[in-house]
Amino acid sequence: MSIIYIESEKDLEKIIPDTNLVLGLFDGIHIGHYQLISAARYMSKGLLSVISFDRSLKSNDKQVILSLDDKINKFIELGVDNVYIFVCNSKFKEMSYRKFMENILTRFKPIKIFCGPDFRFGYRAQGDIYSLKSYFSDVVILNYVNNYDGTKISSSIIKQYIREGNVEDGNRFLGYNFYLKGTVIKGKQIGKEIGFPTINVKPSYDYIIPKEGVYITKVIIDNKTYYGMTNIGNNPTIDSNNKVTIETYILDFNENVYGKEVTITFYKRLRDEKKFANIDELKQELSKNKEEVIKYFGIY
């Protein structure tokens, strides 16, 4: 599979014509995206290419569900032949939808074009599926599956779930468990003093961050998976600093991993972050949370 970044007009020379095209931002690659790309693969004869973007065209939507590298890896899993990533610089952000069709999409000489019903493109997202249909002869619009209660499955709804701490519904819509990657940095080591040593993680990408609270998680370090519980917040019982941190207590783990990249996968929110009357109350609650992690995963 080829991964081709388009930053300037000169990069358009890298385009491989006579292909089937799937269009979309694909933030998160949720189950609707899986359905769209899988159906396009099934319905296509010849090459299947995806056109996506390195970030959202909306200036107020900078946080992502998946890093760009992980998004590309999911395209690979879905059997896409070529991935074209358009870098959202001012040139492409200010390009009209008509110019995008005339100057860019036509270069692909698309056999078929596939997209979801809400696909928008061009300056201020003025282009839509009707624009595509008016210009290209074979445009296939595939509706995403909906939730059992009729809720539309979309990246924006998944982001809302995660921001609210509802990672279980977010995971259900994604089709996999939400995760973030980051580097282990030095903390104040207060957890170690109370018998619950944690790793502090600085996200390596501008991920959407779940609501403050305690979560059941798994942690991958050096390709090994561990069980854990993750606190997102400012530790009000033992720290007056208002800075939000991501700290994970890993069961049966006592290694120095400073500077290593880890992956934290979120399964369930246990509780809000709260201020306890004293350290002993905090330790009792953490012990209770640990038991909930053990029960959830059925370990020991």
N, C-alpha and C positions, 0 to 999 in steps of 0.2 A: 504494500500500500504506500502511496505517495502522500506526503504532507507538504502542502505548498502555501507559503505565506504571501499574501498580496498586500504590499505597502505602497506601491507606486504604479504608474502606468506601465513602466517597463516590465514589472512583474507579470503583467497580463500576458506576456509572451510565453509564460510557463504553462498556460492553460492547455489541457489536452481535450480536443473537441470530440464531437460525436459520442456524447455520454448522456446518461440519465441523471437528472439533478434533483437533490433534496435540499430544500431551503429552510433555514431557521436559525435562531440564536442558540437554541438547545441548551439553555441554562439548567443544569441538573440532570439532563437526559432522564426524564421521568417515564412512567409506563406508557404515556401517550406518545412520547418520542420514540420509544422502542417499537410501538405499534406502527407508527408512521414509517420508520426506516425499514423495519422488517417487511411491511407490505410493499414498499417501493422495491426492495430486493427481490421479492417474489414476482412482482409484476413487470420487472425490467428484463430486457434482453440486452446484453452487452454491459459496458461499464456502468457502475453506480458511483456518483460523486456527491459529496456533501459540500454545500457552501454555508459557512458559519462565520462568526465574528469573534474577535478576541475579547470583547466586552460588550455590554449592553449599549445600544445607541441612546438610551435615556440617561441624561446627565445626572439624574437623581437616584439612579439605581446601580450603584457601584459594587455592592456586595454580591457574592456569587455562592451558589450551592457547590459547584465543582470547580477545581482549578482547570485551566486550559489544558494542561497535560493530561489530566484524568479524563477530561471530556474527549480528547483525541483517542485515548485508550479505549473508551467505550465505543467509539466509532469503529475501531479496529475489531472489537469483539462482535460487532454487528455485521461484519463482512463488507464494509464499505471499501471501494477500490481506491478512491482519491478523496482527500479532505483539503478544501481550500479555506484558509483562515484569512478573512479580510481584517486588516489592522485598522481600527476605527480612529484614524487621524482626521484632521479637519477636511482633507480632500474628499474622503468617502462619506463623512458625516454630513457634508454640505451638498453632496451630489443628489440631484433630483431623482425621483423614482424612474422617470422616463429615460434619463441618461444612464441610469444603472441597467435598465433593460437593453437600451440601444448599444451602449459602449462596452458592457461587461457580459451580461447574460447571453447575448447573441454570439459572443466569441466561443461559447461552449458548444454551439450548434446542438442544443439539447434535443434528445429523442423524446423524452417525456420530462415534465417538471412536476415534482411532488411537494406539497406543503400542507400545513394545517389550515383550518378555516380562518384563524386570526392572524396569519402571517402578514406583517407590515414591513415596508422597506422604503429606502430613499429619505431625502431630507424631511424632517419632522414626521417621519413614518406616513407620508401621504400616499404611498403605493400600497395596494392590497391585492387580494386574489382576483378581483375583477380587472385590475390593471394588467396582471399577468395573462388572464384569459383573452383580453382584447388584443394582445400582442403576439402570443404564442399559440400554436394550434393544438397542442396536447398538454393540458394542465390538469393534473389529478389532485383534487382536494379530498383529503382523508380526515374525517372527524375523529378526534380523540375519544377514547372510552371515558365514560363518566363514573363517578363514585356511585355506590348502591343507592344513596339518597338523592341522586341527581346532581350533586355538586360537580362542577366542572373541574377537571384535572388540569392544573396549569402551574408553571414555575412560581408565579406571584402568590398563588394560594399556598403552595408548599413553603415558600419563604415566610408567609404569615404564620403558618403552623409552627415553624421552627422558632420564629421570634417570640411566639407565645409560650414556648416550652413544650408544645404538643408534638414531640418528636415521633410518637407512635403513628399518628395520622400522616405526618410528613413522610415517614418511612414507607407507609402503605401506598402513598401516591407515587413515591420515587420508584418503588419496586426493589429497593435495597436500603440499607441503613445509612442515614446521614453520617458523614465523617468529616473531620478536618485534620490537616497535617500541620505540624509545626516543629519548632526546635525547643529542646529542653534547656531552660535557662535557670540561673541561680535564683532561689527565693530566699525568704528569711529563715527557713528551716524550722519554723514554729511547729509544723505538723510532726516532725521527728521528735520534738520534745514531749508531745502528748501521746506518743505511741502510734501515730498515723502519718508516717512520712509520705510526702507527696512529691510529684514532679510538676514543676511549673512549665507550662507550654506557651510559647509565643507563636501564634499562627503564621504560617509561611505564605499565606495568600489572604486576600481581602474576603474571607469567608463571612457568610451570615453567621451570627453567633446566637445560640439558643438563649432563652430567657434565663436570668440569674436563678440559681437553684442547684440542687444535687441530682445527678443523673446516674443511672446504671450504664456502664460503658465497657468496652473492650479496648485494649491498647496493643498496638503492634510496635515492637522494638526489635530491630535486627531480624525481621521476618518471623519473629516469634510472637504469639498472641497470648495476652494475659487478661485476667478479669480485673475490673476496677470500678471505682465510683469517682465521678468527676464533679467538682464544685466550681460553678461559675459565679463570681461575685467578689466581694471585698472583705470577707471574713470579719464581720462586725464584732464577733465575740473577742477576738484576740488582736485585731489590727484596726487602728483608727484611720488608716489610709483609705480613701474612697476609690482608689484605682481598681478597676475590674480585672481580675486575673482568672486564668484557667488552670486549676490544680487537680491532679488525679492521684488518688491513693490506689496503688496496685497491690492486689492480694499476693502474699507470699513472694515479695520482691524486695530486694535490698541491694541494688547495684548502682554504681555511679554511671549515669547516662548523660551527663551534662554535654551539651553540644550536639547530641544525636537527634536525628529526625524521627518523630513518632507519629502514629496515626491514632486518633481517638474516634471510636465509633459509638454513636449514641443509640440506646435502646429504649429507655424509659425514664421519665422524670419522677423522682421520689418525693421531693418536697421543695418548698421555698427555702431560700437562704434566710436564716433568722439569727437574732442575737440572743444568746443564752445568758442566764444569770451568772454562770461561772464556768470554769474549764471542765469541772466534773460533769456538769449537765451536757456540755458539748461532747465529751468523750462517750457518755451513755448513748447519745443520739447517733454518733458515728458508728458505735458498735451495733446498734439496731440497724442502721443503713447497710452495714457490712453483711449482716445476716440476710437482709433483703436481696442483696446481690447474689449471695450463695444460693438462696432459694430460687431466684429467678433463673439462674443458669443450671440449677440442679447439680451443683458441684459438691464434692466431699462426701 
